[in-house]
Structure formats: C-alpha cells, structure tokens
Amino acid sequence: MSQRKKVHYFFHRDVGNYEYAFGHPMKPLRIRMANELIKSYGFDQKMEIYTPKKCSQLEMTKFHSNEYIKFLKSVTPQTQDLYPIQMTRFNVGDDSPIFNGLFDFCRISAGGSIDGADRLNKKKTDIAINWAGGLHHAKSSEASGFCYVNDIVLGILELLKYHPRVLYIDIDIHHGDGVEEAFLLTDRVMTCSFHKYGYGYFPGTGNIKDIGLKKGKKYSVNFPLDDGMDDESYVEIFKKTINAVMKYYQPSAIVLQCGADSLAGDRLGCFNLTLKGHGKCVSHVRSFNKPLLVLGGGGYTMKNVSRCWAYETSLLIDETELPNQLPPHDYYEYYCPDYHLHLEPSSMANKNELKALDKQFQEIYENLRDINFVPSVGNRTRPQDFYGKEDKVRTDQYLNEKSDFRFTEKDLNSQIDPINEFYQSSIYKSRKKLWTPKKPTENSQFFDLQSIDRFNVFKKHTVNNFNFLDTQEKEFGQTFKKKRK
C-alpha cells in the first residue's frame, strides 16, 4: 500500500429515508448502514466528511434532456397516472418506479459525485468517495436498471474540464452501459467494465466486440464473464487489464464504480467474490496515485453492501488491519448470526475457464496497442465550473419573463453580448470595462426579443439603484446625460 492520501467522504443524512417500492431490491438504506459501520470503526476521524449539495436541474441537463429532468421533477406517485405517454417514453415503471422524493434522491446522488469531482479538480483532495453514486445504467432521456440520473457521467464531465483523459472502471456485476453509451464517440474517456454477460442477463450489452465508434473506437473496453467468478481469477484478469490500460492510455484521473452485487450471496448476482477479492481491485486502482473518484453502485443484499463499502473505505484511507468482529452500532442486528465483517465464498462452480479468460485478455490487449499512445487534447477554453453554493442560478430566473430579480455587479461583469449592443462613450475611455447599454432597434444586426429584454432589465437595475451610487458615479452619470442631449 502506498502513502496515506487525503480523502474526502460525502454523505447526506436524508439518503436512507427513500424507498423505491415495497419489495423492490434497490434499498437506499444500505448507504446509511454503510455510513454507520464506517463511523463505528472510527474511519470518520481519518477523512474529511462533507454533506454534498443537492444537484440542480441545470446541472443535470449537462447530460440529460431537459424534458426528462422536468418530468422527474414534476411526477409523483399520486400523479403518475396523468403521464402515461411520458412513463413509457422515459422508461419509468416497474424496474424504475416513481416514489416519494425521487427527484431529491437523484439530486443527492448526483450532487455527491459532482462535488467530489470538483474537489479533485481543485486539488483539495486525492480521493473522493460517494457511496450514494454509481448509478451507471441511466441514459440521457430514460431511466434504466433502478437508475434515473447518471451521476457518473455528470462527475466525469466535471473532471474533463481540468483533465485531458479520464478512465472509468466498473466492477459491478452488470455492464456499465449508460456510461459507455455517453462516451462512445470520444477518446477523452476510456470505459472499462468487468461484468456478467450472456443468457439474457441485464442489460444485455457489453460484448468484447463492443469497442466504441468513430473517434472513440477501441476506447471502450469490455471484459465479459460467466457465473461463479472467484477472487483468484477476477483479481488476476483485473490487474492485467488495468495495467495495460494505464500503460497505453495514461489517464490523468480515474473514476471507479464499486458495485457490490458482484459479491457472493447477492440477491441479483451470480459471482462468488469476497470482500478481499473485491477490495484488491480497489487497492490496485488506488496504487496508481491518480486523482480518484470512488462511487457505489449495485448491491442487493444490504448487509453485504455495507460490509463491502466500509471495508473498501478502510483501504482507501490506508487502514489495513480491521477486526473481523463488527463493532456495536445502530444496525448491528442486521449482521446476525455471526456479526463478522468478511464473507465466506459459496460452493458454486466457477464457469470461467482460464484459457478463455486469457484469450479475451489478448484480444483486449491487441485493441489497446492499436490506439493512439496517450491521446492528446489541443488548446481549448476550459468550460465554466458549475455554480457554487453562494452563486445564484440565474438561467431559470432569466427565462422567466415575470421574474423580478436584479443583476449583481458580478453578473454584469461576466456578461458577453454582441458588439453592436454596446458602445463606449469618449468620457469613459479612461475607465476600463465600463459600458453603457444601447437600446436595440429592428435595424440592429442582432435584434431579437432577448436583447430588448436584457436592455430593459439592465436599464431598470441602473435607474432603481441610481440613488445608491456614490458622488463620483453621479457626476459621471450627469455628465454623460448632458452629452447625450
């Protein structure tokens, strides 16, 4: 294990209050159980704990369609019968039901991943953990596989503002189809998924031949596996594949999805991994010393999920020696009858033959050798960061014509408008960045309703605040007024 790193951990106290539906296998309570187990071991004293901000509607539409997000925001269990067309169009129903607090749950999940990516970008931390994230099946305009908003894609988009190449690794038993689809055409993100494939297993994608398209060809890595995968085989093929990816792609940041449904005894899984085998994959990724965003994902036997994520938190903070006997905490009775941390593998047979695994690895390795060695990114303007907590999200207000808000000085300084909408008076030439609005007319090159509305709001703001200007500003204003006449 390498040196101790700075770790930021994101947890929202409301995340365990949500329930998909009675009898539904996805239970957000598992995140709270993991958090309680982490605290009972004292790991909260060795990392910085943060409550993530709730992701805004504007942030979600960086990937998802506006219509889809508006639907998630407005629909409730009581009103879902009023949206039969949208329910079908957005694939919301049995597997991905409408439940109370759905939109807030999505905001918490996505907010933690975006916050973690932002802190990695600003080099405030080395590792960011959001066990409420990792919902890798959601598409841009539809829900899928218990996932509604793809927090992973939103987190990667945030990382791409500062990092030229991002590697996404998925050790969930299900293929990370939503993330792969989002970056199918680009070489700036490489997706690498180890998953069960075949026999109609959900989602039915992730063949080894699926390698991406156009510019993103050979930047999608899929390692399909069969039932009964054990620790020894899984760790071996994982290390070999990731070593090859790191050699030829050399990412500047890594996102690791730690779905716990690949563990032995999962309600919807068919692998035979233990916490030690699953954790060795996490430790191996950590050893590359890259900015690392660690997310949750699947996992449908709650006590095993919380065990897994608590154990992997200990690996990320370099706390390697843990007692197998669980410490007392609020959910202690869930771990009966043994109350142990580690799992024992079942007796199921491993259907993955070594020759077949080696053959698949060779095919993946040959594809990696064909990519451009360390793809580069040309000079570009870095996109603006998402709005901070103290900033106002002005876009929704601005689109509402009836809204009565005022531009702040920060807003005015950041505006960029067509050149013909402003002119600089000679009396102001000595004062930099001070512009006076000129009312657009029908003869203006950029005449439209938006420019007139912007002029009216600007003028109203200036007139209403004239009495609050200092003496020097009043003198300039009066002189300018005389010159105009």
JOJODA-V634315 format. One line per field, one symbol per residue. phi: phi as a letter, one per 20 degrees, with the letter a starting at -180 (. if undefined). psi: psi as a letter, one per 40 degrees, with the letter a starting at -180 (. if undefined). burial: 1 if it has 9 or more other ideal C-beta (glycine too) atoms within 8 Angstrom, else 0. A space follows every 10 residues. Layout:
phi = ???
psi = ???
burial = ???
This chain:
phi = .fffdecdcd bdfefeeecf afnffecggg ffffffffff enffedbedc effffeffff ffceffffff fffefcgfdf fecffffffe ldrffcfecf ngffffffff ffffffffff felebecddc ffeneeefdf caealmddde ffffffgfff fddfccdddc dffefeffff ffdfdceecd dccdbfbolm ffendoffff coclfefmdd dcdfcdfmgd gfffffffff fffffffeel febcddedge feefnffddb ecedffffff ffffffffld gcddcfqfpc dgffffgfff ffffffemde ddffffffaf dgffdfeeld feedfeeffe eeffffffff fffffffffe ffflgdcffb efffffgffe eeeefffffe fefdcdfeff fffefccgff ecbdfffdff dfmdcdfdff cfeffdfaff ffffffffff ffffdffeff gfffffffff fffff
psi = haihihhhhh hheedeeihc ihehdhhedd dddddddddd eedeeeihhi hiihhidddd eddiiddddd ddddiidded eefdddddde fhbddgihih eddddddddd dddddddddd defeidhhhg eeafgeehid fiihfehdhg ddddddddde ddhdhhhhhh eidihgdddd ddfdeieehh hhhhihhife hieeifideh eiibdeheeh hhgiiiiehi dddddddddd dddddddddg ieihhhhfhe eeiieideif ifiidddddd ddddddeefi hhhhibbihe hddddddddd ddddddefgd hhidhiihad fdeeeiedfi diihiaeiih ehiddddddd ddddddddde ihhghihihi hhiiiihide ihgdddddeh deigiihidd dddeihiide eiihideede hifhihihhi ideidfhidd dddddddddd ddddedeeii dddddddddd dddd.
burial = 0000111111 1100110111 0001001111 1111111111 1011001001 0101111111 1011000111 1100100011 0010011001 1100011010 0101111111 1111111111 1000101111 1111111110 1111111111 1111111111 1010111111 1111111111 0111011111 1111111000 0010010101 1100010111 1111111111 1011101111 1101110110 1111111111 1111010010 1111101111 1111110000 1111111111 1111111111 1111111110 0100010010 1101100000 1110100001 0100001001 1011101100 1000100000 0000101000 0010011000 0000000000 1100000001 1100100100 0000011101 0001011000 1111101110 1000110000 0001011011 00000
